[in-house]
């Protein structure tokens, strides 16, 4: 019994040490970065994610058929307006299954003030980490590192301090 108890305690201790070591490794491991990807904006302008480096960026994967996406769009517009003059950019990427005409109509009807693209072949969603659910948003710092990933409706009250912190970071 004593040997079994000691073995169990040793296993628990070893597990705790392994968990701590993993946490330390993750904190010093290379951060996930914004993937290099070309895309075309709705107005036909070719663009590349490399052009976003140096800015704090929120990439939002959405669809006109996604009720939550449409509900959060006014909050995204307000967030963009609040921070754009300080180096904040948004890129709204419509999913590949979204009809381009629907994206264009929605963008025009709601005067979306940020960049909008359509992921025609699904490659953008794939490059940003196999995005499958909408909305999915990715917050990126000025160095192009992904610092937050959100699936589902954004909590703008929680997001805005993160953006503020990234905008004031050296």
C-alpha positions in Angstrom: 0.0 0.0 0.0 2.8 2.5 0.9 4.6 1.7 -2.4 1.4 2.2 -4.4 0.7 5.5 -2.6 4.2 6.7 -3.3 4.0 5.7 -6.9 0.7 7.6 -7.3 2.2 10.7 -5.7 5.3 10.5 -7.9 3.0 10.2 -11.0 1.0 13.2 -9.9 4.1 15.2 -9.3 5.6 14.2 -12.6 2.4 15.2 -14.3 2.5 18.6 -12.6 6.1 19.2 -13.7 5.3 18.2 -17.2 2.3 20.6 -17.3 4.5 23.5 -16.0 7.2 22.7 -18.5 4.7 22.7 -21.4 3.4 26.1 -20.2 6.9 27.5 -20.2 7.6 26.1 -23.6 4.4 27.5 -25.0 5.3 30.9 -23.6 8.7 31.0 -25.3 7.7 29.1 -28.5 7.4 31.2 -31.6 4.1 32.9 -31.8 1.6 32.1 -34.5 1.9 34.7 -37.3 -0.5 36.1 -39.9 -0.2 33.8 -42.9 1.1 35.2 -46.2 -1.9 35.3 -48.5 -3.1 37.2 -51.5 -6.7 38.3 -51.8 -8.9 40.6 -53.9 -11.0 43.3 -52.3 -14.6 43.8 -53.4 -13.6 46.8 -55.5 -11.2 44.6 -57.5 -8.0 45.8 -55.8 -5.5 43.1 -55.3 -4.1 42.9 -51.8 -1.8 40.8 -49.6 -1.6 40.2 -45.9 1.9 41.6 -45.9 0.4 45.0 -46.5 -1.2 44.8 -43.1 2.1 44.4 -41.2 2.8 47.4 -39.0 -0.9 47.8 -38.1 -3.1 46.2 -35.5 -5.5 44.1 -37.5 -8.8 42.3 -36.8 -9.5 39.7 -39.5 -13.2 38.7 -39.3 -14.5 35.6 -41.2 -18.2 36.1 -41.7 -21.1 35.2 -44.0 -24.3 37.0 -45.0 -26.2 33.9 -44.0 -24.8 34.0 -40.5 -27.2 35.8 -38.2 -24.6 36.3 -35.5 -22.2 37.8 -38.0 -24.8 40.3 -39.1 -25.7 41.1 -35.4 -22.0 41.9 -34.6 -21.3 44.0 -37.7 -22.5 47.3 -36.2 -20.1 46.7 -33.3 -17.3 46.0 -35.7 -18.0 49.2 -37.6 -17.9 51.1 -34.3 -14.7 49.5 -33.3 -13.1 50.3 -36.6 -14.3 53.9 -36.4 -12.9 54.2 -32.8 -9.4 53.0 -33.6 -8.7 53.4 -37.3 -6.9 56.8 -37.0 -4.4 55.1 -34.6 -3.2 52.3 -36.9 -6.1 49.8 -36.6 -7.3 48.0 -39.6 -10.1 45.5 -40.2 -10.4 42.9 -42.9 -13.8 41.2 -43.3 -13.5 38.0 -45.3 -16.7 36.5 -46.5 -16.6 32.7 -46.5 -16.4 30.8 -49.8 -20.0 29.5 -49.6 -21.3 33.1 -49.5 -22.7 34.3 -52.8 -20.6 37.3 -54.0 -23.7 39.3 -54.9 -25.0 38.9 -51.3 -21.7 40.1 -49.9 -21.6 43.1 -52.3 -25.2 44.1 -51.5 -24.7 43.8 -47.8 -21.4 45.8 -47.9 -23.0 48.6 -49.9 -26.2 48.7 -48.0 -24.4 48.9 -44.6 -21.5 51.1 -45.9 -18.9 48.8 -44.4 -15.9 51.2 -43.8 -13.2 48.5 -43.8 -11.6 46.2 -46.3 -13.9 43.4 -47.5 -12.8 40.3 -49.5 -14.4 37.1 -50.5 -12.6 33.8 -49.9 -13.7 32.4 -53.2 -11.9 29.0 -52.9 -11.6 28.6 -49.1 -7.8 29.1 -49.1 -7.9 32.2 -46.8 -9.9 30.3 -44.2 -7.5 27.4 -44.5 -4.4 29.6 -44.1 -5.8 31.3 -41.0 -6.1 28.0 -39.2 -8.9 26.0 -40.8 -11.6 28.5 -40.1 -14.9 26.6 -40.4 -17.3 28.4 -38.0 -18.6 32.0 -38.5 -18.0 34.4 -37.1 -14.3 33.8 -36.4 -12.1 36.7 -35.6 -8.3 36.9 -35.4 -6.6 39.8 -33.6 -3.1 40.5 -34.9 -0.4 42.8 -33.5 1.9 45.2 -35.4 4.5 42.5 -35.8 2.0 40.3 -37.6 1.6 37.9 -34.6 -1.8 36.4 -33.9 -2.5 37.4 -30.3 -6.2 36.4 -30.0 -8.6 34.1 -31.8 -12.4 34.3 -31.2 -15.0 31.9 -32.5 -18.6 33.1 -32.1 -19.9 36.6 -31.4 -17.2 39.0 -30.3 -17.4 40.6 -26.9 -16.5 44.1 -28.0 -16.2 45.3 -24.4 -13.5 42.7 -23.9 -11.9 43.2 -27.4 -11.5 47.0 -27.2 -9.0 47.0 -24.3 -7.0 44.4 -26.2 -6.9 46.6 -29.2 -6.0 49.6 -27.0 -3.1 47.7 -25.4 -1.8 46.6 -28.8 -2.0 50.1 -30.2 0.0 51.6 -27.3 2.6 48.8 -27.3 6.0 49.7 -28.7 
